[in-house]
Amino acid sequence: MLKLLLRTIGLTFYQQHVGLFLVAAYLLFGMIQGYQLVEFHLSLLISICSSAINSLVILAIWLLYTLKCVLFVKHKLNLAEYQFTMMVTTLNKSKQMKLWVKVYCFLMLPVIIYAGLMIATMVKHQYYFGLIAIVGLLMLIAFAASYTFYASNYTFKPTRNLINLPGIKLPKPFWTWPLFYLFQQQVVLLLVCKLVSILFFKAILWVFADVGPDIRVYLTALLTVVLSHAMLIYHLLKFDAHYQSFAKSLPITAIKRLYGWLALFLLLLLPEFAMLFWLTHFNLAILLYGMLFSLSGLLLLQSLIYGLKADTESYFKYLLFFFFISMTAILAGYYFLFSLAILAIAVAFYLLKFNKIDLKEIA
Amino acid sequence: MKIYGQKAKLNLLNLTLKNIHKQYGLHTVLQFDEFHLTTGIYWLKGGNGTGKSTLFRIISGLTTFDGIVKLNNIELKKDPVQFRSKISYSEAEPQYPLFITGRELLNFYQEVRDAKPNEIAELTSLFEMTPFLDQKVGGYSSGMLKKLSLICAFIGSVELIILDEPLITIDSASADKLMHLISEQAKMGKSFLLSSHQEIDKEKLAIATVFEIINTQIVKC
C-alpha cells in the first residue's frame, strides 16, 4: 500500500509543485556564485542553529510546507479516483499511523534533508537552538499523520466552520465565478499561493538589494510571482472546464471570455502590483512593465494548460522552459519585447483555439 | 394553459450535418455523410455509449469534430456565436459551480440570452423551483439540478432546444409538465431534439421522427 501511495500521492505532489521547488532552488542555489555558495549555506545553517528566533522562523516555514502537504493529501483523498485509499482504513490504527508517517516523510523529504544538515551543524558547532526546529518538525509530521488518519477514518462526523464570516451578498458577474471559487472552495490554496508569491517576491528584492533600482530585479521578482501562481491557474482552468463548460454552448465570444480572464488575473495580482508600486517609490513605468510581463505570463500559462489539455507533466516541463527563457530575456534587457511576444502568443492561441477545445478533455 | 417563453417569430428550422467524423482516441464514435432536421420534435434513441451525447455536443459547439454543421445557413465553425444564439442545450448530468445560487445562474442566462425576467419567473414557477432559487446549487438534489438545467434551456428565443435525457432524475409530475411545455413551445415554432432511454409517450408529444445511432450512423427507426 505504501508503494501505491508514494507512486500516486507522493509523485503527484512533487510533479504539481515543481514551480515552487524551481523557484526555491533558484533562490537557494542559483543566485550565489559558486565559491560563495557553500560558505553562504554554512553561515545560514549556523545562524539558524545558534538563534532561537531564527530556529522559530525556519519552523514557521516548515509549518507552512506541512500545511500544504496535509491539504494536498486531504484534497486527493476526497477525489473519486483516489477512493482506493479508503482501503487503508481497514488496517488497525497503529499500521495506518505508520503508513501516513512514511507518506509524509516522503512528501517532506526536502525539509527532512535540511533538518539533517542542521543536526550535523549543531553537533559540529555545539549550537543547540536548532533543536527547537527539529522537535517542531517531528511534531509536525506526527500532526500531519494524525490529521490524515482522523480525516480518513471519521468521515461521517459533520465538519464545523471554525470561523463564520458574515454573509455579505456580492454581485457575481460570470467572469468573477473562478474568483469566488477560490474564496469559497480553495481558500487555503489561495492563501498559500499568495504567501509563497509575496515571500519569493520579497526574497528576490532582498537578495538583489545591493544592485539598486534596476527594473530587471523587479521583473525577476515578478517572474517568481507568476511561477508561484502556476498551480492556482491550473486549478482555475480545471474549475472552468468542469463547472463552467455549459457556458461554451452560449453565444459568448472568445474575446469576451479572454477579457474576463485578464480582469481576473489583474485582481489576483493586485497585492503584488500594489507592493511593486510602493517599493519602487510609485514608479509608474516599472509598474506598467511589471503588469504587462506578469499578466502576459499568466495568460501564457493559461494557454499552455489549454494546449496541453491540463497534462501536468508536460505543463511543468514547459514551466521550466518558461522560467529559463524569461530569465534570459529579462537579464538581456529584452523584457518589453519578450512580454509583447508572450502576450501575442497567448492571445492568438486563446482566440484561435477557443472553439476548437473540448473542455471535457481538460476537466 | 400559459405559453412560456418569448413569442419571437422563428424561422423554419433547417439543421444540416455533413461528413461528420468524431473519434475519441482511436475509437470512432460518429461517422456519417448527412443528417438533416426541419422544424419539429425529434427523438434520438440508443444505448449507452452509442454517441447520442457526442452528437448533441457537436451540434451545441461543445466538442471538436470533422465536418460541417449548419443551422439556417449559419455555419457553426464559421460563426459560432451566431450559431449558439439559435440553439440551447441541456446536458444529461448538468454541472454548475456549487457556490452560485439558482437565481444567479438564471440571471446569467437571462443576460446572455437577452430574455425577459417574467419568462424566467414563469418557468421556475412551472417547475416549482421558485422557493429554491436563493439556495446555492451545491445544496440542490440531482432532480432540482436537472430542473434548473431544463429551465436554462428554455430561456430566450432559440430555434432548436436539445435536451439530453430530460426525464432522468425528475419526478413524474415534472416530466408531464416538461412534455406539455415542449408541445406548447413546438406550436410556437421551436424545434426539439431529445434523447431518452425511457419510452416517450407519443400521445403526449408529437414526435416527428425517431432516430437511432447504430454503428456510428444515424438511422430512422
Contacts between the chains, C-beta under 8 A, distances in Angstrom:
chain1	res1	chain2	res2	distance
A	172	B	100	6.2
A	172	B	104	5.5
A	174	B	108	5.3
A	177	B	97	5.4
A	177	B	100	6.7
A	180	B	97	7.5
A	180	B	99	5.6
A	180	B	100	7.6
A	181	B	97	6.2
A	181	B	99	6.8
A	184	B	99	4.5
A	185	B	98	7.2
A	185	B	99	6.7
A	239	B	97	7.5
A	242	B	95	6.2
A	243	B	95	5.4
A	243	B	96	6.1
A	243	B	97	4.5
A	243	B	98	7.5
A	244	B	97	6.8
A	245	B	62	7.0
A	245	B	95	7.2
A	246	B	91	6.8
A	246	B	94	6.7
A	246	B	95	7.2
A	246	B	96	6.9
A	246	B	149	8.0
A	246	B	152	7.8
A	248	B	61	6.8
A	248	B	62	5.5
A	249	B	60	4.2
A	249	B	61	6.2
A	249	B	62	5.6
A	249	B	84	6.1
A	249	B	87	7.4
A	249	B	88	7.1
A	249	B	89	4.6
A	250	B	84	6.0
A	250	B	109	7.6
A	250	B	112	5.0
A	250	B	113	7.5
A	251	B	81	4.8
A	251	B	82	7.2
A	251	B	84	4.3
A	251	B	85	3.8
A	251	B	112	6.6
A	251	B	113	8.0
A	252	B	81	7.3
A	252	B	84	8.0
A	252	B	112	6.3
A	253	B	81	5.3
A	355	B	61	6.7
A	355	B	77	7.3
A	355	B	80	5.0
A	356	B	64	5.6
A	357	B	64	7.3
A	358	B	57	7.7
A	358	B	62	6.7
A	358	B	63	4.2
A	358	B	64	5.4
A	359	B	62	7.4
A	360	B	57	7.8
A	360	B	62	7.6
A	360	B	63	6.9
